Amino acid sequence: MRRTGMSRTTLRPLLDATDPGQRNPDLKTLHKLAQAIGVPLAFLLMTPEDWRVLTKAIGAFTDHQAAAHGLVTDALGSPALAEAVLKRCKVHPERPPLGAAYAPQEIARLDARNEWRRRCSLVMAALAQPAARGDRKSFVDMTALAAALANEMTPYNPVPDNSLQGQ
Protein backbone atom coordinates (compact mmCIF):
# COMPACT_ATOMS: atom_id res chain seq x y z
CA MET A 1 0.00 0.00 0.00
CA ARG A 2 2.79 2.39 0.85
CA ARG A 3 4.72 1.77 -2.35
CA THR A 4 1.70 2.23 -4.62
CA GLY A 5 -0.13 4.89 -2.67
CA MET A 6 -3.34 2.89 -3.17
CA SER A 7 -5.88 2.02 -0.52
CA ARG A 8 -6.42 -1.44 0.92
CA THR A 9 -9.89 -1.59 -0.68
CA THR A 10 -8.33 -1.02 -4.11
CA LEU A 11 -5.61 -3.63 -3.64
CA ARG A 12 -7.61 -6.37 -1.87
CA PRO A 13 -9.60 -7.54 -4.95
CA LEU A 14 -6.39 -7.70 -6.99
CA LEU A 15 -4.77 -10.03 -4.46
CA ASP A 16 -7.84 -12.25 -3.91
CA ALA A 17 -7.12 -15.57 -5.63
CA THR A 18 -10.56 -17.01 -4.79
CA ASP A 19 -12.56 -14.70 -7.08
CA PRO A 20 -10.66 -13.67 -10.24
CA GLY A 21 -13.83 -12.00 -11.52
CA GLN A 22 -13.30 -9.22 -9.00
CA ARG A 23 -10.03 -8.26 -10.64
CA ASN A 24 -10.56 -5.49 -13.14
CA PRO A 25 -7.89 -2.85 -12.57
CA ASP A 26 -7.53 0.14 -14.85
CA LEU A 27 -4.26 0.90 -16.62
CA LYS A 28 -3.27 3.54 -14.07
CA THR A 29 -3.60 1.00 -11.23
CA LEU A 30 -1.58 -1.59 -13.16
CA HIS A 31 1.12 0.99 -13.86
CA LYS A 32 1.41 1.82 -10.14
CA LEU A 33 1.63 -1.89 -9.28
CA ALA A 34 4.29 -2.52 -11.93
CA GLN A 35 6.40 0.36 -10.61
CA ALA A 36 5.97 -0.80 -7.00
CA ILE A 37 7.14 -4.35 -7.72
CA GLY A 38 9.79 -3.28 -10.24
CA VAL A 39 8.57 -4.99 -13.41
CA PRO A 40 7.60 -3.62 -16.82
CA LEU A 41 3.89 -2.90 -17.17
CA ALA A 42 3.71 -5.34 -20.10
CA PHE A 43 4.47 -8.22 -17.71
CA LEU A 44 1.24 -7.57 -15.83
CA LEU A 45 -0.75 -7.52 -19.07
CA MET A 46 0.58 -10.82 -20.43
CA THR A 47 -1.57 -13.94 -20.37
CA PRO A 48 -0.20 -17.41 -19.62
CA GLU A 49 -0.30 -18.10 -23.39
CA ASP A 50 1.71 -14.92 -24.03
CA TRP A 51 4.37 -16.19 -21.60
CA ARG A 52 4.48 -19.62 -23.32
CA VAL A 53 4.98 -17.96 -26.73
CA LEU A 54 7.67 -15.66 -25.34
CA THR A 55 9.46 -18.62 -23.75
CA LYS A 56 9.47 -20.49 -27.07
CA ALA A 57 10.74 -17.39 -28.87
CA ILE A 58 13.57 -16.97 -26.39
CA GLY A 59 14.50 -20.61 -26.98
CA ALA A 60 14.87 -19.85 -30.71
CA PHE A 61 16.45 -16.46 -30.10
CA THR A 62 20.09 -17.49 -30.64
CA ASP A 63 19.41 -18.62 -34.23
CA HIS A 64 17.57 -15.39 -34.98
CA GLN A 65 20.26 -13.35 -33.25
CA ALA A 66 23.02 -14.96 -35.33
CA ALA A 67 21.01 -14.30 -38.50
CA ALA A 68 20.41 -10.68 -37.48
CA HIS A 69 24.06 -10.00 -36.74
CA GLY A 70 25.02 -11.68 -40.02
CA LEU A 71 22.66 -9.41 -41.97
CA VAL A 72 23.51 -6.04 -40.48
CA THR A 73 24.92 -3.53 -42.92
CA ASP A 74 24.66 0.22 -43.06
CA ALA A 75 21.84 -0.15 -45.58
CA LEU A 76 19.80 -2.53 -43.42
CA GLY A 77 19.11 -0.85 -40.11
CA SER A 78 15.35 -0.51 -40.08
CA PRO A 79 12.49 -2.67 -38.82
CA ALA A 80 12.69 -4.48 -42.20
CA LEU A 81 15.59 -6.33 -40.60
CA ALA A 82 13.06 -8.50 -38.74
CA GLU A 83 11.59 -9.84 -41.98
CA ALA A 84 15.09 -10.44 -43.35
CA VAL A 85 15.98 -12.36 -40.17
CA LEU A 86 12.90 -14.58 -40.60
CA LYS A 87 13.94 -15.28 -44.20
CA ARG A 88 17.54 -16.00 -43.19
CA CYS A 89 16.30 -18.47 -40.54
CA LYS A 90 14.21 -20.14 -43.26
CA VAL A 91 10.92 -19.68 -41.41
CA HIS A 92 9.42 -17.03 -43.71
CA PRO A 93 7.77 -17.21 -46.10
CA GLU A 94 6.23 -20.53 -45.24
CA ARG A 95 5.77 -22.62 -48.39
CA PRO A 96 4.03 -25.91 -49.08
CA PRO A 97 6.36 -28.86 -49.67
CA LEU A 98 7.52 -29.32 -53.27
CA GLY A 99 5.24 -31.49 -55.33
CA ALA A 100 2.40 -31.37 -52.82
CA ALA A 101 -1.02 -30.51 -54.16
CA TYR A 102 -2.78 -28.05 -51.88
CA ALA A 103 -6.32 -26.81 -52.00
CA PRO A 104 -6.72 -23.10 -52.78
CA GLN A 105 -7.97 -22.47 -49.23
CA GLU A 106 -4.79 -24.01 -47.80
CA ILE A 107 -2.67 -21.78 -50.05
CA ALA A 108 -4.77 -18.79 -48.91
CA ARG A 109 -4.17 -19.81 -45.28
CA LEU A 110 -0.39 -19.98 -45.86
CA ASP A 111 -0.41 -16.62 -47.65
CA ALA A 112 -2.41 -15.06 -44.81
CA ARG A 113 -0.04 -16.48 -42.19
CA ASN A 114 2.98 -15.24 -44.13
CA GLU A 115 1.52 -11.74 -44.43
CA TRP A 116 0.54 -11.72 -40.77
CA ARG A 117 4.02 -12.90 -39.72
CA ARG A 118 5.65 -10.25 -41.92
CA ARG A 119 3.52 -7.43 -40.51
CA CYS A 120 3.86 -8.68 -36.95
CA SER A 121 7.66 -8.79 -37.19
CA LEU A 122 7.79 -5.31 -38.71
CA VAL A 123 5.56 -3.82 -36.02
CA MET A 124 7.40 -5.49 -33.14
CA ALA A 125 10.78 -4.49 -34.53
CA ALA A 126 9.57 -0.90 -34.96
CA LEU A 127 8.40 -0.91 -31.34
CA ALA A 128 11.76 -2.31 -30.22
CA GLN A 129 13.76 0.33 -32.09
CA PRO A 130 13.34 3.15 -29.53
CA ALA A 131 14.30 0.75 -26.73
CA ALA A 132 17.71 0.34 -28.33
CA ARG A 133 18.29 4.14 -28.15
CA GLY A 134 20.87 4.34 -30.92
CA ASP A 135 22.83 1.28 -29.74
CA ARG A 136 23.18 -0.81 -32.93
CA LYS A 137 23.86 -4.11 -31.11
CA SER A 138 20.80 -3.62 -28.89
CA PHE A 139 18.72 -2.76 -31.95
CA VAL A 140 19.86 -5.92 -33.73
CA ASP A 141 19.21 -8.06 -30.64
CA MET A 142 15.75 -6.53 -30.09
CA THR A 143 14.93 -7.03 -33.78
CA ALA A 144 16.06 -10.66 -33.57
CA LEU A 145 13.82 -11.19 -30.54
CA ALA A 146 10.92 -9.54 -32.41
CA ALA A 147 11.48 -11.90 -35.35
CA ALA A 148 11.68 -14.94 -33.06
CA LEU A 149 8.48 -13.89 -31.31
CA ALA A 150 6.67 -13.22 -34.61
CA ASN A 151 7.67 -16.70 -35.78
CA GLU A 152 6.19 -18.32 -32.66
CA MET A 153 2.94 -16.38 -32.57
CA THR A 154 -0.25 -17.63 -34.17
CA PRO A 155 -2.35 -15.21 -36.17
CA TYR A 156 -5.58 -14.21 -34.52
CA ASN A 157 -7.38 -13.96 -37.86
CA PRO A 158 -5.99 -16.44 -40.40
CA VAL A 159 -8.33 -15.21 -43.16
CA PRO A 160 -6.70 -12.73 -45.54
CA ASP A 161 -7.97 -9.18 -45.10
CA ASN A 162 -8.21 -7.76 -48.61
CA SER A 163 -8.92 -4.29 -47.25
CA LEU A 164 -5.27 -4.05 -46.13
CA GLN A 165 -3.69 -4.95 -49.47
CA GLY A 166 -1.41 -2.37 -50.94
CA GLN A 167 -0.55 -0.76 -47.60
Buried (B, 14 or more C-beta within 10 A) or exposed (E): EEEBEBEEEBBEBBEEEEEEEEEEBEEEBBBBBBEBEEEEEEEBEEEEEBEEBBEBBEEBBEBBBBBBEEBBEEEEBBBBBBBBBBBBBEBBBBEEEEEEEEEEEEEBBBEBBBBBBBBBBBBBBBEBBEEBEEEEEBBBBBBBBBBBBBBBBEBEEEEBEEEEEEE
